[in-house]
Amino acid sequence: MYDTADGAPTVVEAGEAATALECEDISCADARMAVRSVLTQEYRDLPTDDAERLRDDALLVVTELVTNALLYAGTVTGLSVRRIGDELHLRVSDDSPEAPKERTPVPGSKGGYGWKVIRRLCRRVQIDTEPDGKTVTAVLALA
């Protein structure tokens, strides 16, 4: 579990194949810290090049997911980072039931690239919507 009550992350084993970090109302920096914690614990055995690629991709994807939740829903209601087999699952929840939409970037503007980046870097992306919000799960391949 990722507990921000005292400002320090706490990692709790969730099972043999996964480590989970969860929290509510987080920032992009909190999300990146959570991803780094899981990668440090779960991916020590990766060759350096694979570990660096996975780290860079995971940090970029989680930053984009959290940024989108903050911009379009106003808050992040949950974050989960898990290793499941040969995949890293990044799940970000918010309180908007509206699914993300791909936007066409406008030259010179700041937005419109995040969803494309997420879809390009991930093995798959799943959106689960409920009346009171949604969860976006982005899955990165280990190798």
N, C-alpha and C positions, 0 to 999 in steps of 0.2 A: 504494500500500500504506500502511496505517496501522501504524506501528511504535511500540510503547510501550516498547521496550528502554531508550531514553534519556529517556523521558518526553515527547518532543515528537512531534507527528504529522508524518508524511511523506506527501505526496501524489505518486502516480506515475500518469502517464497510462496508461489501459488500452486506448485505442482512440479513434477519431475521435468516436464518439457517447457515450462514457462515461468517467467518472473513477471509479475504485474505491478504496475505503478498506477495509482488512481488518485484523483484529486478533483476539487471543484473550484471554479472561478480562478483560473490560472492565467499567467502571462505567457508570451512566447518564450521568454527566458526560462520560466519554470518547466515548460514542455521540453525544451532542449536539455535541461538538466536531467529530466526523467529519462529521456532517450539515452543520454550518455551513461547514466547509471546502469541501465539494462545492457547496453553494449559492452560496458566494462566487465560486467559479471558474466554475461552469457556468450560472448564472442571472443574470448581470449585465445581460443584455439585456431582462429582464422589466420591464413597467411596475411601479412601486413597489407599488401595491395588490396585484397578483398575487404579487409576490416576498414581500411580508410575509405574505400568506395561506399561501403554500406553506411558508415558513419556520416559521410558527407551527404549522401542521398537521404538518409533518415532525418537528419537535422533540417535539411531543406524542406522535406515533405511535411514534417510536424510543424514547422514554422508557418508554412502556407495554410495548413489545415486550421491551426489556431487563429491565424490572422483572419481567415475567411469567417470563422465563427464569431470573432469579435466584431468584425466589420458589418456582417449581415444579420447576426442574431443578437449582438450586444454583449454576449457572455459565453463562456465555456462552462458547461455543466459537468463534464467528465473527460478524463483522459486515461487511456489504458495503453501500455506498451508491453507487448509480449513476444517472446520467442516461441514459435510453435513449429517444431520440426525444422525444416530448412527455410523458414520464413520469419520475418519480423512483421508483426501486426501492430499498426498504429491506429488507435480508435479515438476520435474526438467527437464529443456530444455537445449539442447546444439546444436551446429551447425554441428554435424555429423549425416548423415542420416542412418548410420549403427546401426542396433539393437544390444543390448548387447548380449554377448555370454557367456554361462556357460563354465567355465574353470575347468579342473581337478586340484585341489590343489596338489602341489608337497611338500612332507614332508620337512620341514625346510625352505620353501620359504614364502614370505610375502603375496603373492596374491593367487587368485583363490577361495576365500571364500565369497566375498561380494554379488554376485548375488544369491548364494544359501541362504545366510542369509536373504536377501530381500524377496525372494520367500517364505521362511519358516515362516517369521513373519507376512506377509501380507495376508489379506483376498483375495486380487487379485492384479495383476500387469498388467498394460496395456501400450503398446508401440505404439505411434502414430508417424509415420515417414512421412516426407516431403522431397522434394529435397534439401532443405537448412538446414535440421536438424531433430531432434526428440524430443519428450516429453515422459518421463517415468512417469506414474502415479502409485504410490503405495498406496493402500488403507488398512488402519488398522481398525479393528473392535473396537468399543467403549468398548464392554464387551466380 
